[in-house]
C-alpha cells in the first residue's frame, strides 16, 4: 500500500526565516510526486510535479527536491502570504493512477 | 482558461436527506475526480470519471455515487446523509488519460449535515 508521511504537522516561522518541509513516501514505483498549497476553505493549488530522484523545481521562494524516499519543499525567506497548508501526493506506476495524499504541513509565517 | 468550478459552495442538510454536488472541469479536461476532505482523515479519494465512465473508486459506501456527462461536467450524489458526511468535497480535473498529470482542484463544496 502506498504511504505518504509529511512532517512536521505544523510549523511556525518568522518572516525571513528559511526552512524545509518533508514528505516521505513508500510506493512500489514512483510515477510522479506532487506538491500543492491549500489556503483555508479553498481547494489545493498545484505547485510542482517531480518525476525522478535528483530533480528540482523552483517557483518564487519555493524549491522542491526529490530523492528515492522523500521530497523536500524548501521555503527561502518566507513572507506571511506563504502561510498555508502544503500537501504532498504520490502517484504510483501501474495500477489505477490514483494519487495518495499526505496529511499536510500547516505553515504559519509571522511578520 | 477558467478554472474548475463547483456548485454550490456551501450546503446545510439534515440527516437522512440526500444531496447533489456539481463540478465543471477546466475546458478540455476529460478526467474528473472527487475527494472528501476532513480534519481527521485528510484528503480521501471518492471516485474518478473519464469520458463518462467511472474509472476508479475509493473505499466509500454505496451512498456515494457520481456520474459524468458528455460535456465532462460531473455530479456526485450522497444519499441518506449522516453526520460524518460533513466535509469539504473537492473536485479535480486533469488533462490526459494517464499519469502523471497534475490535477487542478476546484474551490470545494462545504457540506454540513445537522
Interface residues (C-beta under 8 A of the other chain):
Chain A: X31 X32 X34 X36 X41 X42 X43 X44 X45 X46 X49 X51 X87 X89 X91 X93 X96 X97 X98 X99 X101 X102 X103 X104
Chain B: X4 X33 X42 X43 X45 X48 X55 X56 X58 X88 X90 X92 X98 X99 X100 X102 X103 X104 X105 X106 X107 X108 X110
